[in-house]
Every structure is written in C-alpha cells, then in structure tokens.
Amino acid sequence: MSKKIEHSKEKTNLHPRNKHRERYNFEELIQFCPELAQFVELNDYQDLSIDFFDPKAVKMLNKALLKCFYGIKNWDIPENYLCPPIPSRADYIHYIADVLGSKFENKIPTGEQIKCLDIGVGANCVYPLIGNSEYGWSFVATDIDVIALESANKIIESNPFLEDKIELVLQNNPKNIFYGIIQKDELIDLTICNPPFHSSVAQAQAESLRKLNHLKQQKNAKIVLNFGGKSSELCCQGGEQKFVRDMVWESKQFWANCFWFSSLISKESSLKNIYEALEKAGAREVKTIQMAQGNKVSRLVVWTFLSERQQEKWINLRWK
C-alpha cells in the first residue's frame, strides 16, 4: 500500500470565484448523486477518487457537480459526446464575467438582461448552465449538430427553470459562425466559444496518446479521446487557428451587435495568427487571459470593435 500523500487543499490556479478550487468531496457529491458511488474508490494514495479515463465515471462526476453546485437536477449526454471538465468551463465563465465588470466599475452585470451567445454549445450545454446559475445571464446557444441540440434541449426541459433562460438555435451552414444566428438589430453582450482544437481526427488521437504516455500509461493502452467527443466537437479543417480567424472575420461584420467577442485558445502557437487577424479586422481592444487547470494551460482571447463612447452608450442602455 502506498503511503498517503498530503495534497494541497486548494487549486490556486483556478479563478478565485470558481467553486471547484478545493479537492472534490466525493462523500458530499455522492449525497447529491448516489449513482456516483459505484465509481468512487480509494486510489493508490488512499484518497477517494474516480478513474478519470472511464467516460462513465467522468460523466457521473459531472452530473454530481452540476447538481451539487449549480442546481441542475437532471443532466445527461448521449454516448461518445464531449463530457467537459466542469472546473475549466466555470473558469471561462468567471473570467469573461470579469471582462464585463472591467467596463462597469468592476461590478459584474448580472440578470437575464445580459445576453450571451454560446457558439458550439454541444450536447452537454455546460456553459449556459453555469453562466445562468452563477450570474443569471440568458443564453442563445448554437450548434451544427442536431443530436447535440436535442440533448441540450432535454437538459433544459428536465430543468424547467431554464426554459426561458436558454434558447437553442441550429446553425444550418457549418461554414458560418454568426451569420444566420445574430439577427440584424439583436444586441449580444458577449459571445463565448470552445472551438474545435484539432485539424483532423488523427491529430486528436495523436494528442490523446501523447497525454497517455506522459501519464506513464501502458504503451498498448487503448486510445481514448480526452473526455470523449464527436469529430465535429474536436476537429475542423485548419484546427482552432483557422476557426478563430474565421470567427474574427465574421465578428467584424457584426461589430455593432456585440460588446465582447471571445474564444478559448488551446494552443499558444495559434495566438500569433489570431492577433494578426484581429489587427487586420480593426479590433479596438484585445485582451488575453491565461487560464490553467492542473498542468493544462489555455488562453481566453477577448475583443471588441466598439469605441469608448459606443461602449459607454451600450452600458447605459443595457447594464444600468
């Protein structure tokens, strides 16, 4: 038996308002979600944990976290769809909330009058669930996958308090991001996006194998894409760099409809080309926020085309 190791009680790399800074209290989580118990056992260091390479265990953990911390009584996703880590998704929401607050005397605007557009909501619907629970924001959530939207709709319908808070919209043209979604006179306070990171399924598999080897898994271990995921969730032609560059170009066409555009950037190597695209598009202000969960580091890039005068007018119209 391995000697028990004393771990830090707090994950200080997460946002200060993130509810998951402390280590998972599995005993408490099981009280909220008894089905989690079958996946919880003592690890080699005599800590209660789950097998994070078991998709069923990770899904059940997410169900417990959403129920315990965000009041989501019923949550599920179809097999093989992306099951994201809740703490990192919460970090995105909290950091983008800070960006809103930076223009509002460091007070975060809350309530359903704040409208957020989630590009690629996925079957899990996690960003809207957390954003509505933490700040009361309303959401428009889009995807190109009909099955993903059907799953997200089931989550909303099984938690009736969400039905007038989250609107789901199918993006009929996979080549478009904002076209066909943002209406002519519609105002959106912020957009969020977790883009497909990889350029191909093969690249996604290679990255997953690299992580497995880094964790000293067996060389013949079965390749499991990190937290699952359909190809449309993980991959697109040109990877995240091209996806976000396309997003920047389209965002310019809707410059007056949205205060802040944003996207998660997984690879630091993508930043240079994205910054070039933002400069070429004429973004007036660009922010980059570094986020970390464990050993994984990602970046949140945020931009606006509004002048200071236009920003002030927006705030007076919508946030006060």
C-alpha positions in Angstrom: 0.0 0.0 0.0 1.4 3.4 -1.0 1.9 6.0 1.7 -0.9 8.6 1.7 0.3 11.9 0.2 -0.9 15.2 1.6 -2.3 17.2 -1.3 -2.9 21.0 -1.3 -6.4 21.7 -0.2 -6.9 24.4 -2.7 -6.4 24.6 -6.5 -5.0 28.1 -6.5 -4.6 28.2 -10.3 -8.4 28.3 -10.7 -10.3 31.6 -10.7 -10.9 32.9 -7.2 -14.7 32.6 -7.6 -14.5 29.1 -9.0 -16.5 26.7 -6.8 -14.1 23.9 -7.6 -10.9 25.2 -6.1 -11.0 22.7 -3.3 -10.4 19.0 -3.9 -13.6 17.0 -4.8 -15.5 16.0 -1.7 -16.8 12.7 -3.0 -18.7 11.9 0.1 -20.7 15.1 -0.3 -21.1 14.6 -4.1 -22.5 11.0 -3.5 -25.2 12.5 -1.3 -26.3 14.6 -4.2 -25.8 11.9 -6.8 -25.9 8.4 -5.2 -25.2 6.8 -8.7 -21.6 8.2 -8.4 -20.8 5.9 -5.5 -20.2 2.9 -7.8 -17.3 4.7 -9.5 -15.6 6.0 -6.3 -12.8 4.1 -4.7 -9.5 4.6 -2.8 -6.7 5.3 -5.2 -3.0 4.3 -4.7 -2.6 7.2 -2.3 -5.6 6.3 -0.2 -7.7 9.2 -1.5 -11.2 8.8 -2.6 -11.3 9.3 -6.4 -12.6 8.0 -9.7 -10.9 6.7 -12.8 -10.7 9.8 -15.0 -10.1 7.6 -18.0 -13.5 6.0 -17.6 -16.1 8.0 -19.6 -19.0 6.7 -17.5 -17.2 7.8 -14.3 -16.4 11.2 -15.6 -20.0 11.7 -16.8 -21.4 10.7 -13.4 -18.9 13.1 -11.7 -20.2 15.9 -14.0 -23.8 15.1 -13.1 -22.9 15.2 -9.4 -21.0 18.5 -9.7 -23.8 20.2 -11.7 -26.4 19.1 -9.2 -24.4 20.0 -6.1 -23.0 23.3 -7.2 -25.4 24.6 -9.9 -28.8 23.2 -9.0 -29.1 21.1 -12.2 -31.2 18.2 -11.1 -31.2 16.3 -14.3 -28.3 16.1 -16.8 -27.1 13.6 -19.3 -25.4 13.4 -22.7 -25.5 10.8 -25.5 -22.7 8.2 -25.7 -19.5 9.5 -27.3 -20.3 13.2 -27.0 -17.9 15.6 -25.3 -18.0 15.4 -21.5 -16.1 18.5 -20.5 -14.3 19.2 -17.2 -16.6 21.4 -15.2 -13.9 23.4 -13.3 -12.3 24.7 -16.5 -15.7 25.6 -18.0 -16.6 27.5 -14.9 -13.2 29.4 -15.2 -14.2 30.6 -18.6 -17.5 32.0 -17.3 -15.9 33.7 -14.3 -13.1 35.3 -16.4 -15.4 36.6 -19.1 -17.6 38.0 -16.2 -14.6 39.9 -15.0 -14.1 41.3 -18.6 -17.7 42.6 -18.4 -17.1 44.1 -15.0 -13.9 45.8 -16.1 -16.1 48.2 -18.1 -18.7 48.6 -15.3 -16.7 49.9 -12.3 -15.6 46.4 -11.6 -19.1 45.3 -10.9 -20.2 42.3 -12.9 -23.5 42.9 -14.7 -26.0 40.2 -13.8 -29.5 39.1 -14.6 -31.3 37.9 -17.7 -31.0 41.2 -19.5 -27.3 40.2 -20.1 -27.4 38.0 -23.2 -24.6 35.6 -24.0 -24.1 33.7 -27.3 -22.5 30.3 -27.0 -21.0 29.1 -30.3 -21.0 25.3 -30.3 -22.9 24.6 -27.2 -22.6 20.8 -27.6 -24.8 18.1 -26.2 -23.6 19.0 -22.6 -24.9 22.6 -22.5 -22.4 23.3 -19.7 -21.5 26.9 -20.4 -25.2 28.1 -20.3 -25.9 26.0 -17.2 -23.0 27.6 -15.3 -23.4 31.1 -16.6 -27.1 31.2 -15.8 -26.6 29.7 -12.3 -23.7 32.0 -11.4 -24.8 35.3 -12.9 -28.4 34.9 -14.1 -27.4 35.6 -17.7 -29.7 34.5 -20.5 -28.2 32.5 -23.4 -28.6 31.9 -27.1 -26.8 28.6 -27.8 -25.9 27.3 -31.2 -24.6 24.1 -32.8 -24.3 22.4 -36.2 -25.2 19.0 -34.7 -28.9 18.3 -34.5 -28.4 15.4 -32.0 -26.3 17.7 -29.7 -29.1 20.3 -29.7 -31.7 17.6 -29.0 -29.6 16.6 -26.0 -29.2 20.2 -24.8 -33.0 20.6 -25.1 -33.6 17.6 -23.0 -31.4 19.0 -20.3 -33.3 22.3 -20.4 -36.7 20.6 -20.4 -35.8 18.4 -17.5 -34.8 21.5 -15.5 -37.9 23.7 -16.1 -36.5 26.8 -14.5 -34.1 27.1 -17.6 -36.8 27.0 -20.3 -37.0 30.8 -20.7 -33.3 31.3 -20.0 -31.6 29.3 -22.8 -32.6 29.5 -26.5 -31.2 26.8 -28.8 -30.6 27.6 -32.4 -29.4 25.2 -35.2 -26.6 26.7 -37.4 -27.7 25.3 -40.8 -24.5 26.3 -42.6 -21.4 24.7 -41.0 -19.2 27.3 -42.7 -20.9 30.1 -40.8 -20.5 31.2 -37.2 -22.5 34.3 -36.6 -24.3 34.5 -39.9 -27.8 33.0 -39.6 -27.7 33.4 -35.8 -27.3 37.1 -34.9 -30.3 39.0 -36.2 -30.0 42.4 -37.7 -31.0 44.5 -34.7 -30.1 42.0 -32.0 -27.8 43.0 -29.2 -25.5 40.4 -27.6 -23.4 41.4 -24.6 -20.8 38.7 -25.1 -20.0 35.6 -27.1 -18.2 32.5 -25.9 -16.7 29.6 -27.8 -14.7 26.4 -27.2 -13.6 25.8 -30.8 -12.6 22.5 -32.3 -8.9 22.4 -31.5 -7.6 19.8 -33.9 -7.3 19.8 -37.7 -8.1 16.1 -38.0 -9.2 13.0 -36.0 -5.7 11.6 -36.5 -4.2 14.7 -34.8 -6.7 14.4 -32.0 -5.8 10.8 -31.4 -2.0 11.5 -31.5 -2.5 14.3 -28.9 -4.5 11.9 -26.7 -1.8 9.2 -27.0 0.8 11.8 -26.1 -1.1 12.6 -22.9 -1.5 8.9 -22.1 2.3 8.3 -22.5 3.0 11.4 -20.4 1.0 9.9 -17.6 3.0 6.7 -17.9 0.1 4.7 -19.2 0.9 1.3 -20.9 2.2 1.6 -24.4 -0.6 -0.6 -25.7 -3.3 1.4 -23.9 -6.4 2.0 -25.9 -6.5 5.5 -27.3 -9.3 7.4 -25.7 -10.0 11.0 -26.8 -9.8 13.2 -23.8 -13.3 13.3 -22.2 -14.8 11.8 -25.4 -16.2 13.9 -28.2 -17.6 13.7 -31.7 -15.3 14.7 -34.6 -17.3 17.9 -35.1 -16.6 18.9 -31.5 -12.9 18.1 -31.6 -11.8 18.8 -35.2 -12.3 21.1 -38.2 -10.2 21.9 -41.2 -7.3 24.1 -40.2 -8.0 23.5 -36.5 -8.6 26.2 -33.9 -6.4 28.7 -35.7 -8.5 28.8 -38.8 -11.8 28.5 -36.9 -11.0 31.5 -34.8 -9.6 33.5 -37.7 -12.9 32.9 -39.5 -14.7 33.9 -36.3 -12.7 37.2 -36.2 -13.6 38.0 -39.8 -17.3 37.3 -39.2 -17.3 39.2 -35.9 -16.3 42.4 -37.8 -19.5 42.1 -39.8 -21.5 42.1 -36.5 -19.3 44.7 -34.7 -22.3 46.8 -33.6 -24.3 43.8 -32.4 -22.0 42.6 -29.7 -19.9 44.2 -27.0 -17.3 41.5 -26.4 -16.4 38.5 -28.6 -14.3 35.8 -27.1 -12.9 32.3 -27.7 -10.9 29.8 -25.9 -7.4 29.1 -27.4 -5.8 25.8 -26.5 -2.5 26.1 -28.4 -0.1 29.0 -27.7 1.2 28.7 -31.2 -2.2 29.8 -32.5 -2.1 33.2 -30.9 0.2 35.0 -33.4 -2.1 34.4 -36.4 -5.2 35.2 -34.4 -3.6 38.5 -33.2 -2.8 39.3 -36.8 -6.4 38.6 -37.8 -7.7 40.9 -35.1 -5.4 43.7 -36.1 -6.4 43.4 -39.7 -10.1 43.4 -38.8 -9.6 46.6 -36.8 -10.5 45.3 -33.3 -10.2 48.3 -31.0 -9.4 46.4 -27.8 -8.0 42.9 -27.3 -7.5 41.1 -24.0 -5.7 37.7 -23.4 -6.3 35.9 -20.2 -4.3 32.8 -19.2 -6.2 30.0 -17.5 -4.9 26.8 -16.0 -6.3 23.6 -14.6 -3.7 21.2 -13.4 -0.9 21.0 -15.9 -3.1 22.2 -18.8 -2.8 25.9 -19.7 -5.2 27.6 -22.1 -5.9 31.2 -23.1 -9.0 33.3 -23.4 -8.9 35.9 -26.2 -11.5 38.6 -26.0 -12.0 41.5 -28.4 -14.4 44.4 -29.2 -14.9 46.8 -32.1 -16.8 49.4 -30.0 -15.2 52.8 -29.3 -15.1 54.0 -25.7 -18.1 56.3 -26.5 -20.0 53.4 -28.0 -19.2 51.2 -25.0 -20.5 53.8 -22.6 -23.7 54.1 -24.6 -24.1 50.3 -24.6 -23.6 50.2 -20.8 -26.1 52.9 -20.1 -28.6 51.3 -22.4 -28.3 47.6 -21.2 -26.5 47.3 -17.9 -27.8 50.1 -15.7 
